[in-house]
């Protein structure tokens, strides 16, 4: 009866100045031995290479492997350290229930990373891997952790994010992380930097009145539909040609085109929903190749605005309904939907989505969302979804 050979686990750590051929040379040295590769991680930081390899090996080869690696390190002018053990070390590749934590900041401080790592430990979790996915204009760091759940980790990290002014997103690992998503965007102060109704009000000479009604709605004195109808009535008599004038003045939020182009390139679907007006935003949405959108419609008669609206009102509830409807159309589960907005009328869709993101939002919206973005770059959403810088399509 053939005796089963006891196996060792070996950890190889290579570090030094990066240059072509190092990775090839290392694995060429390992090739003659009875080795199985369990895990590999390589990163380059400021021209410094760090390469780690986890292997399964025959213990009788330990000394020879170590000797050959030392000779390889001398030849390449790099440092190589090894650790061989009888204790089985599991590979991250075969662990189940992994959770991804992405932190974003324009100025990431050590104290923030320390407190985040501490909170993860307090959850009973272990950090398996840390990777930088972006460095400009924001720094994005992704932690892959094991030993805890998304909900527990998310709850633990929420106060840490607030304390250190960093943005944190927590998501499940596995194939679903890369499955097709539906990403739904608000328009005013999210997709674009302006508020369309205020632009129209300025053209009509009623800017102050519109702002006054908006502020009353924000104080809870008027609901969304009441405030919308009151503001639209002030636009009565405005020439319809003004709609195209305002459409030409719309300014995309920095990173908006990049976000949409990248999502579409990767096979995801983007939808738009707005409490604003389709008469103004439809050309912009069409130019972005977006098929699904809903917005309010201004009534026009004899070449002027009537001060009324046509069709159903797109309010807070209607935005969530649109998200659900578009998800069905695209065969995307609600868990795989993302909603991005800044105002109170975005709260229902943010709550309904698998990932609700408050973008430069008011405190109440940030508190209700799964995560928030403080940096004024809409393409930062891509890092929260685990999409690295090199996969981003410049818009």
C-alpha positions in Angstrom: 0.0 0.0 0.0 1.4 3.3 -1.1 2.1 5.8 1.8 0.6 9.2 1.3 3.3 11.9 1.4 2.8 14.6 4.0 2.6 18.0 2.4 3.8 21.4 3.6 2.5 24.9 3.0 5.1 27.5 2.0 4.9 31.3 1.9 7.3 33.1 -0.4 7.7 36.9 0.0 9.7 38.7 -2.7 10.4 42.5 -2.5 12.7 44.9 -4.3 12.9 47.4 -7.1 10.6 46.4 -10.0 12.1 45.5 -13.3 10.9 43.2 -16.2 11.3 39.5 -15.8 11.2 39.1 -12.0 7.9 37.2 -11.9 8.9 34.9 -14.7 12.3 34.2 -13.1 10.7 33.3 -9.7 8.3 30.8 -11.2 11.0 29.4 -13.5 13.0 28.5 -10.3 10.0 26.9 -8.7 9.0 24.9 -11.9 11.1 21.8 -11.4 9.7 21.0 -7.9 6.5 19.2 -6.9 4.6 22.4 -6.1 1.0 23.5 -6.4 0.3 27.3 -6.4 -2.4 28.1 -3.9 -2.4 31.9 -4.0 -0.5 34.8 -5.6 -0.6 38.5 -4.8 1.6 41.1 -6.5 1.6 44.9 -6.1 3.9 47.7 -7.2 4.1 50.9 -5.1 6.4 53.7 -6.3 8.5 51.3 -8.4 8.8 48.8 -5.4 7.6 45.3 -6.2 6.0 43.1 -3.5 5.2 39.6 -4.6 3.8 36.9 -2.3 3.1 33.3 -3.3 1.4 30.6 -1.2 2.4 27.1 -2.3 1.8 23.4 -1.4 5.0 21.4 -1.5 6.7 18.1 -0.7 8.6 18.7 2.6 11.6 16.8 1.2 12.1 19.6 -1.3 12.0 22.4 1.3 15.8 22.9 1.6 16.4 22.7 -2.1 13.6 25.2 -2.8 14.9 27.6 -0.2 18.5 27.4 -1.6 17.3 28.0 -5.2 15.2 31.0 -4.1 18.1 32.6 -2.2 20.3 32.2 -5.3 17.4 33.7 -7.4 17.1 36.7 -5.0 20.8 37.4 -5.3 20.7 37.1 -9.0 17.8 39.5 -9.3 19.0 41.8 -6.5 15.7 41.4 -4.6 14.9 40.1 -1.1 13.2 36.8 -0.8 11.9 35.4 2.5 10.3 32.0 3.0 8.2 30.3 5.6 7.4 26.6 5.4 5.0 24.9 7.8 3.1 21.6 8.4 0.1 23.7 9.4 -2.3 24.0 6.6 -2.8 27.6 5.5 -6.0 28.2 3.6 -6.0 30.3 0.5 -8.3 33.3 0.1 -9.3 31.8 -3.3 -11.2 28.9 -1.6 -12.7 30.8 1.3 -16.5 31.4 1.3 -18.5 34.3 2.5 -16.0 37.0 1.8 -17.0 40.6 2.3 -15.5 43.6 0.3 -15.0 46.9 2.1 -14.1 49.9 -0.1 -12.9 53.2 1.5 -12.6 56.4 -0.4 -11.0 59.7 0.6 -9.4 62.6 -1.0 -6.9 62.7 1.9 -6.7 59.3 3.6 -5.1 59.5 7.0 -3.5 56.6 9.0 -5.9 57.1 11.9 -8.9 56.4 9.6 -7.3 53.1 8.3 -6.4 52.1 11.9 -9.9 52.6 13.2 -11.4 50.8 10.2 -9.1 47.9 10.7 -9.9 47.9 14.4 -13.7 47.9 13.7 -13.2 44.9 11.3 -11.4 43.0 14.1 -14.1 43.8 16.6 -16.6 42.2 14.2 -14.6 38.9 14.6 -13.4 39.3 11.0 -10.0 38.9 9.4 -8.5 41.1 6.7 -7.4 38.7 3.9 -6.2 41.2 1.3 -5.8 44.9 0.9 -5.5 46.6 -2.6 -5.4 50.1 -3.8 -7.8 50.5 -6.7 -7.4 54.2 -7.4 -5.1 57.1 -6.4 -6.5 60.1 -8.2 -8.5 62.3 -7.8 -9.6 60.1 -4.8 -7.7 57.3 -3.1 -9.7 54.0 -3.1 -8.6 51.1 -0.9 -10.3 47.7 -1.0 -10.2 45.3 1.9 -11.3 41.7 1.4 -12.3 40.2 4.7 -13.6 36.9 6.1 -15.3 35.7 9.2 -18.2 38.2 9.4 -21.3 39.3 7.5 -22.0 42.3 5.3 -24.6 43.7 7.7 -22.4 43.4 10.8 -19.4 45.0 9.1 -21.5 47.8 7.6 -23.0 48.7 11.0 -19.6 48.7 12.6 -17.9 50.9 9.9 -20.7 53.5 9.5 -19.7 55.6 12.6 -16.0 55.2 11.7 -16.7 56.7 8.3 -18.5 59.6 9.8 -15.7 60.3 12.4 -13.0 60.4 9.8 -14.9 61.9 6.8 -14.2 58.9 4.6 -16.7 57.1 2.4 -17.2 53.4 3.0 -19.1 50.8 1.0 -19.6 47.2 2.1 -20.7 44.4 -0.3 -20.8 40.7 -0.5 -18.0 38.8 -2.4 -18.5 36.1 -4.9 -19.8 36.1 -8.4 -22.7 38.5 -7.6 -20.3 41.3 -7.1 -19.5 41.2 -10.8 -23.1 40.3 -12.0 -25.0 42.7 -14.2 -26.3 45.7 -12.3 -28.9 48.4 -12.9 -27.6 51.8 -11.8 -30.2 54.5 -11.4 -29.3 58.2 -11.2 -31.1 61.3 -10.0 -30.6 64.3 -12.3 -30.5 67.6 -10.5 -27.4 68.1 -8.4 -26.4 64.5 -9.2 -26.1 63.8 -12.9 -25.8 67.5 -13.5 -24.5 70.3 -11.3 -27.6 72.5 -11.5 -31.3 72.4 -10.7 -33.3 72.6 -13.9 -36.3 74.3 -12.4 -34.1 77.1 -11.0 -32.6 77.6 -14.5 -36.1 78.0 -15.9 -37.2 80.3 -13.1 -34.2 82.6 -13.8 -35.3 82.8 -17.4 -38.8 83.7 -16.3 -37.7 86.2 -13.8 -39.1 84.3 -10.8 -36.0 82.8 -9.4 -36.5 84.2 -5.9 -40.1 82.9 -5.7 -39.1 79.4 -6.8 -36.3 79.3 -4.2 -38.7 80.4 -1.5 -41.1 77.6 -2.4 -38.3 75.1 -2.5 -37.1 76.1 0.9 -40.7 75.8 2.3 -40.8 72.2 0.9 -37.5 71.4 2.6 -38.9 72.6 5.9 -41.8 70.2 5.5 -44.4 72.9 4.9 -45.3 71.6 1.5 -45.0 68.1 0.0 -43.1 67.5 -3.2 -46.1 67.6 -5.5 -47.5 70.7 -4.0 -44.2 72.5 -4.2 -43.6 71.3 -7.7 -47.0 72.4 -9.0 -46.6 75.8 -7.3 -43.2 76.4 -8.9 -44.3 75.2 -12.3 -47.3 77.7 -12.2 -44.8 80.5 -11.8 -43.4 79.5 -15.2 -46.7 80.1 -17.0 -46.2 82.1 -20.2 -42.5 81.3 -20.6 -41.7 80.7 -24.3 -41.3 77.0 -25.1 -38.0 77.9 -27.0 -36.5 78.5 -23.5 -36.6 74.8 -22.9 -34.0 74.1 -25.5 -31.9 77.1 -24.3 -31.8 75.7 -20.8 -31.0 72.2 -22.2 -27.9 73.6 -23.9 -26.7 75.1 -20.6 -26.8 71.9 -18.6 -23.4 71.0 -17.1 -22.5 67.4 -16.2 -21.2 66.6 -12.8 -17.5 65.8 -13.0 -17.1 62.1 -13.7 -20.7 61.6 -14.9 -19.9 60.7 -18.5 -17.0 58.4 -17.3 -19.3 56.6 -14.9 -22.0 56.0 -17.5 -19.5 55.0 -20.3 -17.7 52.5 -18.1 -20.9 50.9 -16.7 -22.2 50.5 -20.3 -18.9 49.1 -21.5 -18.9 46.5 -18.8 -22.5 45.4 -19.6 -24.4 47.1 -16.8 -27.5 49.2 -17.4 -27.9 52.9 -16.5 -31.3 54.5 -15.9 -32.3 58.0 -15.0 -35.2 59.3 -13.0 -35.9 62.9 -12.2 -38.3 65.3 -10.5 -37.3 67.7 -13.3 -38.6 67.9 -16.8 -38.3 65.6 -19.8 -38.8 68.6 -22.1 -35.3 69.7 -21.0 -33.3 66.6 -20.1 -34.4 64.2 -22.8 -31.8 65.2 -25.4 -29.0 64.9 -22.8 -30.1 61.5 -21.7 -30.4 60.3 -25.3 -26.8 61.6 -26.0 -25.6 59.3 -23.2 -27.2 56.2 -24.8 -29.6 55.7 -21.8 -32.8 53.9 -22.7 -34.7 53.9 -19.4 -35.7 57.3 -17.9 -38.7 58.9 -16.3 -39.3 62.6 -15.5 -42.1 65.1 -15.3 -43.4 66.8 -18.4 -44.2 70.5 -18.7 -47.4 71.3 -20.6 -46.9 73.5 -23.7 -49.7 75.2 -25.7 -49.4 77.8 -28.5 -45.6 78.0 -28.0 -45.6 78.8 -24.3 -45.7 77.0 -21.0 -49.2 76.6 -19.5 -48.0 76.4 -15.9 -49.3 72.9 -15.7 -47.8 69.4 -15.8 -48.8 66.5 -18.0 -49.1 62.9 -16.9 -48.2 61.3 -13.5 -45.9 63.2 -11.1 -42.5 61.7 -10.6 -42.1 62.1 -6.9 -40.3 60.1 -4.2 -42.5 57.0 -4.5 -42.4 57.1 -8.3 -38.6 57.1 -8.3 -38.6 53.8 -6.4 -41.3 52.4 -8.7 -39.2 53.3 -11.7 -36.2 51.4 -10.2 -38.3 48.3 -9.7 -39.8 48.5 -13.2 -36.5 49.0 -14.9 -35.0 46.1 -12.9 -37.8 43.8 -14.2 -37.2 45.0 -17.8 -33.5 44.3 -17.5 -33.9 41.0 -15.6 -31.9 42.4 -12.7 -32.7 41.4 -9.1 -33.2 44.3 -6.7 -30.1 43.1 -4.8 -28.2 44.1 -7.9 -29.6 47.6 -8.3 -27.8 50.8 -7.3 -29.6 54.1 -6.7 -27.7 57.4 -6.5 -29.3 60.7 -5.4 -28.9 63.7 -3.2 -32.3 64.8 -1.9 -35.3 63.8 0.2 -37.3 62.7 -2.9 -34.5 60.1 -3.6 -34.9 58.4 -0.3 -37.4 55.7 -1.4 -35.3 54.5 -4.3 -32.1 54.6 -2.2 -33.9 52.4 0.4 -35.3 50.0 -2.3 -31.9 49.5 -4.0 -29.4 46.8 -3.2 -26.9 49.7 -2.8 -28.2 53.2 -2.0 -25.6 55.9 -2.5 -26.0 59.5 -1.2 -24.0 61.8 -3.5 -23.0 65.1 -1.9 -26.2 64.8 -0.1 -28.0 66.4 2.9 -27.4 64.8 6.3 -30.8 63.0 6.4 -30.1 61.4 3.1 -26.5 60.3 4.1 -27.9 58.8 7.2 -30.5 56.7 5.3 -28.2 55.5 2.5 -25.9 52.5 2.6 -23.0 54.7 1.8 -22.3 58.2 0.8 -19.8 60.1 -1.4 -18.5 63.4 -0.3 -16.0 63.9 -3.2 -17.6 65.8 -6.1 -16.6 63.1 -8.7 -19.5 60.9 -9.8 -17.2 58.3 -11.3 -16.1 57.5 -7.7 -19.1 55.2 -7.7 -17.1 52.8 -9.8 -14.7 52.2 -7.0 -17.5 51.4 -4.6 -18.6 48.8 -7.1 -15.2 47.2 -7.1 -14.2 48.5 -10.6 -10.5 49.3 -10.7 -9.0 52.4 -12.3 -7.6 50.5 -15.3 -11.1 49.3 -16.3 -12.6 52.8 -16.4 -13.7 54.2 -19.7 -12.9 57.9 -19.9 -16.1 59.8 -20.7 
